[in-house]
């Protein structure tokens, strides 16, 4: 009897051995835990985005309360990098080398992620669903460990160019963009979408700003004085608020195209003034949480219930909180697909194996797809115009993957 009991125990131990071995082989993974690293600007010029990092933690709390993923709880470690690339490098090295995270998730910002891009790929640590739409994150051949999530900035720029060409025959375009890869990516998309000849003819002025600048008032005055009747506003929320206010204050009323990253009602439009924001056009890929058309939508109602339970201090009119909810759901799907193989190689393999994934807060018809040669999960967007209260969708769903 004793011999049979010992034999049963040994067989049970052997059955568990692959799981324990697999967990032990990957830093940050144990039989009961997956450690995930993140950096976010909880302070500094991009602190409006800090709510994303907090909302991610709130979503993982929900996941853990429901039993985790394949029996493992998520240990979410997030640090403030203040949107400063040197600080990001410092925090990420700490996450990888000291905290021993299994992967890096949703690190925010184009300049900040650019600073750690090479390091993460040298270390062969998954650097996935980064919170920036720069085109460079879709480069599996040269950077096999980094993947974006949201539609890329060049695609969005081309959407606006397409709209201008079809609807503004006498376009005189003025551009304001952040002087880094984020701003330059949007600018390139617009230029490419217009075509070289049209861009030379239509673009009458381009102005840049640094993220450390206190104000962009002078750039807005310059753009108005250029005679521009189309304003392509490529700014993060702090400067988007200033640009919308200043244009309104000086009576400049161009066709105002606002990049998606600053389209939140709570973070940008309300502080800038709803009247001043009227008529803005942006490109959307998610259901706008302030849009009454979704008030009875199950995905929206589930999100509200989650916010009230897990992130009550978060704003229900800040689109960033819906964004965090959606990208966290995407990571959870990847980790579920990993099963018990949480090697870093398999995490990347599963991130690159998403097929027609539909999320509750994506616009109808938008699906997430990735492959070993396509690290751009979302490639569809639709234009929307702000009517003074909400974003109103119009036109067709633009699919960059089919263009």
Secondary structure, DSSP 8 states (H G I E B T S, - for coil): -HHHHHHHHHHHHHHHHHHHHHHHHSTTB-SSEEEEEEEE-SSSTTGGGHHHHHHHHHHHHHHHHTT-BTTBEEEEEEEE-TT-HHHHHHHHHIIIIIS--SEEE--B-HHHHHHHHHHHHHHT-EEES-B---GGG--TTT-TTEE--S--HHHHHHHHHHHHHHH-TT--EEEEEESSHHHHHHHHHHHHHH-HHHHHHHEEEEEEE-TT-S--HHHHHHHHHTT-SEEEEE--HHHHHHHHHHHHHTT---EEEE-GGG--IIIIIHHH-HHHHTT-EEEESB--TT-GGGTT-HHHHHHHHHHHHH-TTS-TT-HHHHHHHHHHHHHHHHHHHHTT---HHHHHHHHT---SB--TTB-TT--B--BTTB--S--EEEEEEE-SSSEEE-S--EEGGG-
